[in-house]
Amino acid sequence: QVQLVESGGGLVQPGGSLRLSCAASGSFSIYAMGWYRQAPGKQRDLVATITSGGSTNYADSVKGRFTIDRDNAKNTVYLQMNSLKPEDTAVYYCNVRRTVLVGYWGQGTQVTVSS
């Protein structure tokens, strides 16, 4: 019954910005939330994570450009993406974990950075 609804993806020019949102249905405690991305022919890689307590972790490739944030009361996680580069092009997936081992994936949202 847990569903993750992602939004905010789209097409932007290099240097532009996007803000992704991921809302989880229901009311439950959250251990951590995160964003992952997968480009064609590549594995799904971690972009950023945030715990319910606010601790964050970022991939080196996005440090200084992306910011992850969350609203625990709304079970929602956000990814603010600035100074976007063509290499950021990928399908972005939201992940929400209720515990270390119990997690859920969003359906993915396409982010395309191109001039």
C-alpha positions in Angstrom: 0.0 0.0 0.0 3.0 2.3 0.2 3.4 4.3 -2.9 5.9 6.9 -3.9 4.9 9.6 -6.3 7.7 11.5 -8.0 7.4 14.8 -9.8 9.5 17.7 -11.1 11.5 16.2 -13.9 11.8 17.7 -17.3 14.0 19.2 -20.0 16.3 22.0 -19.0 19.4 23.7 -20.6 22.8 23.4 -19.1 23.2 25.6 -16.1 19.5 25.5 -15.4 17.7 24.2 -12.3 15.0 21.6 -11.4 13.4 20.6 -8.1 12.3 17.0 -7.7 9.7 15.9 -5.2 8.8 12.5 -3.9 5.8 12.0 -1.6 5.2 8.7 0.2 1.6 7.7 0.9 0.5 6.7 4.4 1.8 7.6 7.8 4.9 5.7 8.9 8.3 6.3 10.5 11.1 6.8 8.0 14.7 5.8 8.6 16.1 7.5 5.5 15.2 9.0 2.1 17.3 9.3 -1.0 17.6 9.9 -4.6 19.3 7.7 -7.2 19.8 8.0 -10.9 20.3 5.7 -13.8 21.5 6.7 -17.3 21.0 4.4 -20.3 23.4 1.5 -20.2 24.6 2.4 -16.7 23.9 1.2 -13.2 21.7 3.0 -10.7 23.9 5.2 -8.6 23.3 7.1 -5.4 22.9 10.8 -5.7 22.0 12.0 -2.2 20.5 10.6 1.0 19.1 12.2 4.1 18.1 10.6 7.4 15.1 11.5 9.5 17.5 13.3 11.7 18.8 15.4 8.9 22.2 13.9 8.2 23.0 14.1 4.4 25.3 12.4 2.0 26.1 13.4 -1.6 27.8 11.8 -4.5 31.0 13.7 -5.4 29.7 14.6 -8.8 26.8 16.6 -7.4 28.3 18.2 -4.3 27.9 22.0 -4.3 25.1 21.8 -6.9 22.4 19.6 -5.5 20.7 19.8 -2.2 18.5 17.2 -0.6 15.8 18.1 1.9 12.9 16.4 3.5 9.6 17.1 5.3 9.2 14.3 7.8 5.6 15.3 8.6 4.6 15.0 4.9 6.8 12.0 4.2 8.3 13.9 1.3 11.8 14.3 0.1 13.1 16.9 -2.3 16.1 17.3 -4.5 17.1 20.8 -5.6 19.3 20.6 -8.6 21.2 23.7 -9.7 23.9 24.3 -12.3 22.7 21.2 -14.2 25.1 19.6 -16.6 24.4 17.2 -19.6 26.0 14.4 -17.6 23.2 14.8 -15.0 20.8 13.4 -17.6 19.2 10.3 -16.2 16.1 8.8 -14.8 15.9 9.8 -11.1 14.4 7.4 -8.6 13.2 8.2 -5.1 13.9 5.7 -2.3 12.3 5.7 1.1 13.3 3.3 3.8 11.2 2.5 6.8 14.0 0.5 8.3 17.5 -0.4 7.2 16.2 -3.3 5.2 12.6 -2.2 4.2 12.5 0.3 1.4 10.5 1.4 -1.5 11.2 2.8 -4.9 9.4 5.5 -6.9 8.5 5.1 -10.5 11.3 7.3 -11.7 11.2 10.7 -13.4 13.2 11.7 -16.4 15.7 14.6 -16.2 17.2 15.7 -19.4 19.9 18.4 -19.6 20.5 19.6 -23.1 20.9 22.7 -25.2 
